[in-house]
Amino acid sequence: FSVMESSRLGASIGKLLTGLRVRTTHGDRLSFGPSFARTLIKFAPWELGHLVAQQAMFSGESGFAGWVYVPMGLSFLLPVWWVSSILFSGDAPYDRWTGARIVSRSASC
């Protein structure tokens, strides 16, 4: 995702198919560093959910280790916060934090 969104295409495959691009708030191409940070932040809840699912699968009869409840809580709370942030500000937190925005391909050319 980071490589494609910071390339001259400015979009992942899904964004290309839907006519969207990732740009800076000034309309320039997003460089690799902010694009990589954006991707890491965006996938954090997803990866926390995977961690919890794997622990549930392999914990057996003994149940979860105590530390698993922290990523479990975060994997539920972060998406709620994400959606709230989008509804109230119009931007995803990772876009605000990295100075990115999603624009239509026609608007960015």
N, C-alpha and C positions, 0 to 999 in steps of 0.2 A: 504494500500500500504506500509506504513512504517513498519508495523509489519512483513509482508511477506518478504519485501526486506532486512530487518535486521535479519531475521531468518536464519537457516542453509540452507534453500532453496535458499535464496538470490535473490528471484524474485517474482514479482506479477504473477497472473494467466496468463496474456497475455505473459509475458516474459517467463514463464515456457513452454507455448505452442509453442513459437517460438525459444526455445533453448538459451535464453539469461539470463544473471545474472547481478546483480549490485554488484560491488566490489569497494574497495578503489583504489586509483591510484597505490598502492603497491601490489594489488592483494588479499588483505585480505577481510574478510566479513565486510560489512558496519555496523557500530553499529546503535542503534536506534536513537540517537540524530541527527546525520547527515542525516539519512534516513528520519526522520520526517521533518527536515528543507528542504530537497530536495523536499519532497512532498508538503509542504506549498508553496514553491516558484513556483513549477511546476503548481499548480492549481490556482495561483493568477489571471492570466488573465481570466480564465474560470469563477471564482467566481465574478470578476468585471463585466463580461458580463451578468451574472445572475442578479446581482444587478440592472444593467441598464434595463434589460428586465422586471424585476418586477416593477420598477418605471414607465416604459412606460405603463405597463398594468394597474396599479392602479392610475395613475396621473389624468386620466379623461380629461375633457375639459380644465382644467387650464394649462396643459402642465407640462413639467419637472420643478422640483425645480432647482435652479441655481447650487447647489453642484453636481448634477448628471452628469454635463458635464465633471467633472474631471475624475470619474471612466469610463465614456464613452470614453474619449480620451485615457486613459490608456489601456482600453480593446482592442482598435484598435492598438495602438502603441507598446505595449509590445510584441504581437506575431510577428510583423514585426521585432522588434529588436532581438527576439529569433531566428527567421529564419536566419537573417543576421549573428548573432553570430555563429550559427551552420555552415553556409556556409563558413565563413572566418576562423574559428578556428577549426572546426571539432567536437566541444563539445558544449553541451547545457550549458547555464550560470549556471543553478542549479547544474550541475555535477561539473563544475569548482569550484564553491563556496563551495561545500561540500566535495570536494576531492573524488568524485565518478567517476566511468566510467562503461560503459556497455560492457560486454564481452560475447562471445559465451560460452555456457555451456562447450564445449570440451576444450576451452582454460583456463577455470577457475578450472578445476578438477585436 
